Amino acid sequence: MENMPLDYKKELEKAAKQMILIHRVDTLVKIILRTIVRMLKIEHASLILYDKIQDAYVANASRGKSGLKIPKGFSKISKDNPIIRYFTDRRPQGPGLDYLLFDQIECSTGPLYEEIKNQFLLYNAKACIPGFFRNKLIFALFLGEKLNREDFTPEELGFMSVLSSDTVMAVQNAWLFQDLNEQLQKNTRLFLQTALALSSAIEAKDPYTQGHTERVANYSLVVANELKVIGRIPKNEKNLLENLRISSLLHDIGKIGIPERILNKNGLLNQEELKEMKKHPLIGANILSMIDEFHVPILGIKYHHEHHDGSGYPEGLKGEKIPLIAQIIAVADTFDAMTTSRPYRHASLSKEEAARLIESEKNKQFNPIIADAFLNAYKKGKIQG
C-alpha cells in the first residue's frame, strides 16, 4: 500500500503553531529538525545558527542517523565561508535564492562552486536552505539525502522555503524573549543590590536595625513559602517572593528621615517623638516612589504597620485592604522587635513568649491566616534568629 501524499499546508500550520509557543532557541531548533527529518524522510538535517557573540555561524543542532549528524557546537563557520558568501552576496539582488542543491553545484564551474561543493561533502548534504531576516542571514539548514535516494521535489523544496521563513520569525521571537529574560535577571540583581545598599544605610544610622532587616527578610520569605504550601497565595500575586525580599529589606528605609535623637533615645518615646517615628513608612514610600520597578515593594514599606482590625497606621487600613506583602512583613517585623533588645528596653521576650503574643493578636493586629502560617513555620523550627 502506497503512503498517502503529505498535506504540506496542514503540516506548515501545525509546525507554525508549535513554534510560536517556544521561547528557547535550542528547543525550537530541535523540534524543527525533528519535523524535517520525519516529513521529508531524510537521513539527517543540521542547522548552523548565527551567534552574535562569536560573530560566526555555529552548528546548533542535528537530527537523523548517527554518524551523519554534526555534533552541537562542533562546527563554527565564519562569515567568509563560501556557502555563507553565496547567500549573503546575492540576497540583496532579489528573490529566487530560496535554496541551493548539491546537483546544481556539481554542474557549475569556478573556484567558489568548488569550495561550496567541498562544504556540501563535509556536511553530507544534498540541499541547503537559507533563513533570512530582512537582508541578514540568520541560519543555514543542511538537508541530508532522502532515504529512498530520490531527488527533492519542487513541492518539498517549496515547503522547506516557507518553513524556513516561519523558523526565522520564531528564532527572532525566541531571541527577543531570551534577551528580555536576561535583562529582567540583571534588573533583579540590581534591585537586590540596591536594596542591600539601602539596608546598610539604615543600619548605619540606627544601631537597632543591625541584623533586624535581614532577619525580617528571612522570616518574611519563610512565611510566604508556608502560605504557598497551603495554597493561600492569590494568583494575582506575581513575583511575590522577589518583591517581598526587596520590601522586607527596605521596610525601615524611612528611618533615614527620622532624627537620631529619636531613633537612639534611651527610654520610651513621648507623644511628639512617637508621632515623628510613625512617619517612617510614608517617608520610606516617598524615597522609593521615583523608582518604577519598586511600585510593588513600596506597598510593604508603606503599610507594614497597618493592623488587621484597622487600628494601625499610616492610613488605618483594615482586613484584606492591607496588601499581602505588608501583612507578611508585619508579623515578621513584630516577632523580631519583641525578641530583640531596644534602646529603651534591654530585656526582650523569649521566642516562645513572642509566639504566644502573635497567637493572641490574631484577628486584631494580624490576619489570622498570616499569623497561622508564621506560627506553623515557627513550630517546624524554620524561624531561626
C-alpha positions in Angstrom: 0.0 0.0 0.0 1.4 3.4 -1.0 1.9 6.2 1.5 -0.7 8.9 1.5 0.6 12.1 -0.1 1.7 14.7 2.5 -0.6 17.7 3.1 2.2 20.4 3.2 -0.1 23.2 4.0 -1.5 21.3 7.0 2.0 20.4 8.2 3.1 24.0 7.9 0.2 25.2 10.0 1.0 22.5 12.6 4.7 23.5 12.7 3.8 27.2 13.0 1.5 26.6 16.0 4.3 24.7 17.7 6.9 27.3 17.0 5.0 30.3 18.3 4.8 28.7 21.8 8.5 28.0 22.2 10.8 30.7 23.6 14.0 28.8 23.8 16.1 28.7 20.6 17.7 25.4 21.2 14.4 23.7 21.9 12.9 25.3 18.8 15.6 24.2 16.5 15.4 20.6 17.8 11.7 20.4 17.1 12.1 21.9 13.6 14.9 19.4 12.7 12.9 16.5 14.0 9.9 17.6 11.9 12.0 18.0 8.8 13.6 14.5 9.2 10.3 12.9 9.7 8.4 14.7 7.0 11.0 14.6 4.2 12.2 11.1 5.2 15.9 12.2 5.0 18.9 10.7 6.7 19.7 13.8 8.7 19.3 17.6 9.0 21.6 20.1 10.6 21.3 23.8 11.3 24.0 26.4 11.7 22.8 29.5 13.5 24.3 32.9 13.7 25.9 33.6 17.1 26.2 37.4 17.7 28.8 36.9 20.5 31.2 34.9 18.2 30.1 36.8 15.1 30.0 33.5 13.3 27.6 30.6 12.5 27.7 27.7 14.9 26.2 24.2 14.4 23.3 24.5 16.8 21.7 21.0 16.5 21.4 18.0 14.2 18.9 15.2 13.9 19.0 11.9 12.0 21.2 8.9 11.6 24.1 8.5 14.0 27.4 9.2 12.3 25.9 11.7 9.8 24.9 14.4 12.3 27.0 17.4 13.2 27.8 17.5 16.9 26.3 20.6 18.6 28.9 23.4 18.8 31.4 21.3 16.8 31.3 23.3 13.7 31.9 27.0 13.6 31.6 28.7 10.3 32.9 32.2 9.6 31.0 34.8 7.5 33.7 34.2 4.8 32.6 30.6 4.4 31.7 30.0 0.7 28.1 28.9 1.4 27.5 31.9 3.6 29.0 34.2 1.0 26.9 32.6 -1.7 23.7 33.5 0.0 24.7 36.9 1.6 26.3 38.3 -1.6 23.3 37.5 -3.7 20.4 38.1 -1.3 20.1 41.9 -1.8 19.7 41.4 -5.6 16.3 39.8 -5.3 14.3 36.6 -4.8 14.9 33.1 -6.3 17.7 32.1 -3.8 15.5 30.1 -1.5 17.7 27.0 -1.6 20.9 25.6 -3.0 21.2 22.0 -4.3 24.2 19.8 -4.5 23.2 18.8 -8.0 23.3 22.5 -9.0 26.8 22.9 -7.6 28.2 19.8 -9.4 27.0 21.2 -12.7 28.6 24.6 -12.0 32.2 25.7 -12.6 34.5 28.2 -10.9 36.5 28.4 -7.7 33.6 29.4 -5.5 31.5 26.4 -6.6 34.4 24.1 -5.9 34.6 25.4 -2.4 30.8 25.1 -1.9 30.9 21.5 -3.2 33.5 20.7 -0.6 31.3 22.2 2.1 28.3 20.1 1.0 30.5 17.0 1.1 31.7 17.9 4.6 28.2 18.1 5.9 26.9 15.1 3.9 24.3 17.5 2.5 22.1 17.3 -0.6 20.5 20.7 -0.1 21.0 23.9 1.8 18.1 26.2 2.8 18.9 29.8 4.0 17.0 31.6 6.7 16.9 35.4 6.2 15.6 38.1 8.4 15.4 41.1 6.0 18.9 41.0 4.5 20.6 39.3 7.4 21.3 35.5 7.1 20.1 34.0 10.5 20.8 30.4 9.7 21.6 27.8 7.0 19.8 24.5 7.1 21.6 21.4 5.6 19.5 18.5 4.4 20.9 15.0 4.1 20.0 12.5 1.4 16.4 11.1 1.2 16.1 7.6 2.4 14.7 6.5 -1.0 17.7 8.2 -2.7 15.3 10.3 -4.9 15.7 14.0 -5.6 13.9 16.6 -3.6 10.6 17.5 -5.4 9.6 21.1 -6.1 6.8 20.7 -3.5 9.3 19.6 -0.9 11.6 22.5 -1.6 8.7 24.9 -1.6 7.6 23.6 1.7 11.2 24.0 3.1 11.4 27.6 1.9 8.1 28.5 3.7 9.1 26.6 6.8 12.5 28.3 6.8 10.7 31.7 6.7 8.5 30.7 9.7 11.5 29.4 11.6 13.3 32.7 11.1 10.4 34.6 12.8 10.2 32.0 15.5 14.0 32.3 16.2 13.8 36.1 16.2 10.9 35.8 18.7 12.8 33.4 20.9 15.9 35.7 20.9 13.7 38.6 22.0 12.3 36.6 24.9 15.8 35.4 25.9 17.1 39.0 25.8 14.1 40.1 27.9 14.7 37.4 30.5 18.4 38.3 30.7 17.6 41.9 31.2 15.0 41.1 33.9 17.5 38.9 35.7 20.1 41.8 35.5 17.5 44.2 36.8 16.5 41.8 39.6 20.2 41.5 40.7 20.5 45.3 40.5 17.3 45.8 42.7 18.6 43.4 45.3 22.0 45.1 45.4 20.3 48.4 45.7 18.1 47.1 48.5 21.1 45.7 50.4 23.0 49.0 50.0 20.0 51.0 51.2 19.5 48.5 54.1 23.1 49.1 55.1 22.4 52.9 55.1 19.6 52.4 57.6 21.8 50.2 59.9 24.5 52.9 59.8 22.0 55.4 61.3 20.0 53.2 63.6 22.2 50.6 65.5 19.0 48.7 66.5 18.4 47.8 62.9 21.7 46.0 62.5 20.7 42.4 61.6 17.0 43.3 62.0 16.3 43.9 58.3 18.0 40.7 57.3 16.1 38.7 59.9 12.8 40.2 58.9 13.5 39.4 55.3 14.3 35.8 56.2 11.2 35.4 58.4 9.0 37.0 55.7 10.2 34.6 53.0 9.6 31.6 55.3 6.0 32.8 55.9 5.5 33.3 52.2 6.7 29.8 51.4 4.4 28.4 54.1 1.5 30.2 52.5 2.5 28.8 49.2 2.5 25.2 50.6 -1.1 25.6 51.8 -2.2 27.3 48.6 -3.1 30.7 50.2 -1.2 32.9 47.8 -3.6 34.5 45.3 -2.9 34.0 41.6 -2.6 37.8 41.0 0.4 38.0 43.4 3.1 37.6 40.7 6.8 37.6 41.8 5.7 37.7 45.4 9.0 36.3 46.8 11.2 38.7 44.8 9.1 41.7 45.8 8.8 40.5 49.4 12.6 40.2 49.7 13.2 43.7 48.5 10.3 45.2 50.5 11.3 43.4 53.8 14.9 44.5 53.4 13.8 48.1 52.9 10.7 48.2 55.3 12.5 50.6 57.6 14.2 52.7 55.0 12.1 55.7 56.1 14.0 55.8 59.4 16.7 57.6 57.4 14.4 60.7 57.7 13.9 60.3 61.5 16.2 62.3 63.8 18.8 60.2 65.5 17.9 61.7 68.9 14.5 59.8 68.5 15.9 56.7 66.9 18.6 56.2 69.6 16.7 57.6 72.6 17.5 55.6 75.8 13.9 55.4 77.1 10.3 55.4 76.0 9.3 57.9 73.3 6.9 60.7 74.2 3.8 61.6 72.2 5.6 64.0 69.9 8.5 61.6 69.3 6.2 58.7 68.7 4.3 60.9 66.1 7.6 61.5 64.3 8.6 57.9 64.4 5.3 56.9 62.9 6.2 58.9 59.8 8.8 56.4 58.7 6.6 54.2 56.5 5.5 57.3 54.4 9.0 58.7 54.3 10.2 55.3 53.0 7.5 55.1 50.4 8.3 58.6 49.2 12.1 57.9 49.0 11.4 54.9 46.6 8.4 56.4 44.7 10.5 57.6 41.8 11.7 54.0 41.0 9.0 52.5 38.8 10.2 48.9 39.4 9.7 49.4 43.2 5.9 50.1 42.9 5.0 46.7 44.5 7.7 46.6 47.2 6.6 50.1 48.2 3.3 48.6 49.4 5.1 46.6 52.1 7.2 49.5 53.1 4.2 51.9 53.4 1.7 49.5 55.1 3.7 47.1 57.3 2.4 48.9 60.4 -1.3 48.6 59.4 -3.4 46.3 61.7 -6.0 43.7 60.6 -8.6 45.4 62.8 -7.9 48.8 61.3 -6.1 50.2 64.4 -2.7 50.6 62.6 -1.0 53.4 60.7 -0.5 55.4 58.4 -3.9 55.0 56.8 -5.8 52.8 59.2 -6.4 50.1 56.6 -8.4 47.1 57.6 -8.5 43.4 56.7 -7.9 42.5 53.0 -7.4 46.1 52.1 -3.9 45.7 53.6 -1.6 44.4 50.8 -0.5 40.8 51.4 3.2 41.8 51.2 2.6 44.2 54.1 0.7 41.7 56.2 3.6 39.2 55.9 6.2 41.8 56.9 4.0 43.0 59.8 4.2 39.6 61.6 7.9 39.1 60.8 8.8 42.6 62.0 6.8 42.4 65.2 8.3 39.0 66.1 11.8 40.3 65.7 11.0 43.5 67.5 9.7 41.5 70.5 12.7 39.2 70.7 15.4 41.9 70.2 16.7 44.5 72.7 15.8 48.1 72.0 17.5 51.3 73.2 14.6 51.8 75.6 14.1 48.1 76.5 17.1 45.9 77.2 15.1 42.9 78.3 13.4 41.2 75.3 10.8 38.4 75.2 11.8 34.8 74.5 10.7 33.4 71.2 8.1 31.2 72.9 6.5 34.3 74.6 6.6 36.2 71.3 4.9 33.3 69.5 2.2 33.3 72.2 1.6 37.0 71.7 1.3 36.6 68.0 -1.3 33.9 68.6 -3.2 36.2 70.9 -3.2 39.0 68.3 -4.9 37.0 65.5 -7.9 38.9 64.1 -6.6 42.0 65.9 -3.1 43.1 64.9 -2.6 40.2 62.4 -4.5 38.5 59.6 -5.2 35.0 61.2 -4.1 33.2 58.0 -0.7 35.0 58.0 -0.3 34.6 61.8 -1.0 30.8 61.5 1.5 30.5 58.6 4.1 32.2 60.8 3.3 30.0 63.8 3.4 26.8 61.7 6.8 27.7 60.4 7.9 28.5 64.0 6.7 25.1 65.3 8.7 23.4 62.4 11.8 25.2 63.5 12.0 27.4 60.4 12.1 30.7 62.3 15.8 31.0 63.1 17.1 34.2 64.6 
